Amino acid sequence: MSYPLDRLHQEVAFIALHFHWTLEDILNLEHRDRRRWVQEIQAATSH
């Protein structure tokens, strides 16, 4: 089972918007690391 492409696009856009990382840098992250950054950004911006 592969990771849904729509979800991957959402994660990449979210991280790029907040950290201004390149597409290549974000895609080079392991899945669990990318998900962790999304969670950390969400926690930091939900206040």
C-alpha positions in Angstrom: 0.0 0.0 0.0 1.4 3.3 -1.0 1.0 6.7 0.6 -1.9 8.7 -1.0 -0.4 11.2 -3.5 -2.9 14.0 -2.4 -1.8 13.6 1.2 1.9 13.9 0.1 1.1 17.1 -1.8 -0.6 18.6 1.2 2.3 17.8 3.5 4.8 19.2 1.0 2.8 22.4 0.5 2.3 22.8 4.3 6.0 22.4 5.2 7.2 24.6 2.2 4.8 27.4 3.2 6.0 27.5 6.8 9.7 26.6 6.4 10.4 27.7 2.8 12.3 24.4 2.2 12.8 23.2 -1.3 10.7 20.5 -2.8 13.7 18.3 -3.0 14.6 18.8 0.7 11.0 17.9 1.8 10.7 14.9 -0.5 14.1 13.6 0.9 12.6 13.4 4.4 11.5 10.0 5.6 7.7 9.7 5.8 7.7 9.7 9.6 9.9 12.8 9.7 7.8 14.7 7.3 4.6 13.8 9.3 6.4 14.9 12.5 7.3 18.3 11.0 3.6 18.8 9.9 2.5 18.0 13.5 5.1 20.4 15.0 4.1 23.2 12.7 0.4 22.6 13.4 1.1 22.7 17.2 3.1 25.8 16.9 0.6 27.7 14.8 -2.6 26.6 16.6 -2.2 29.0 19.5 
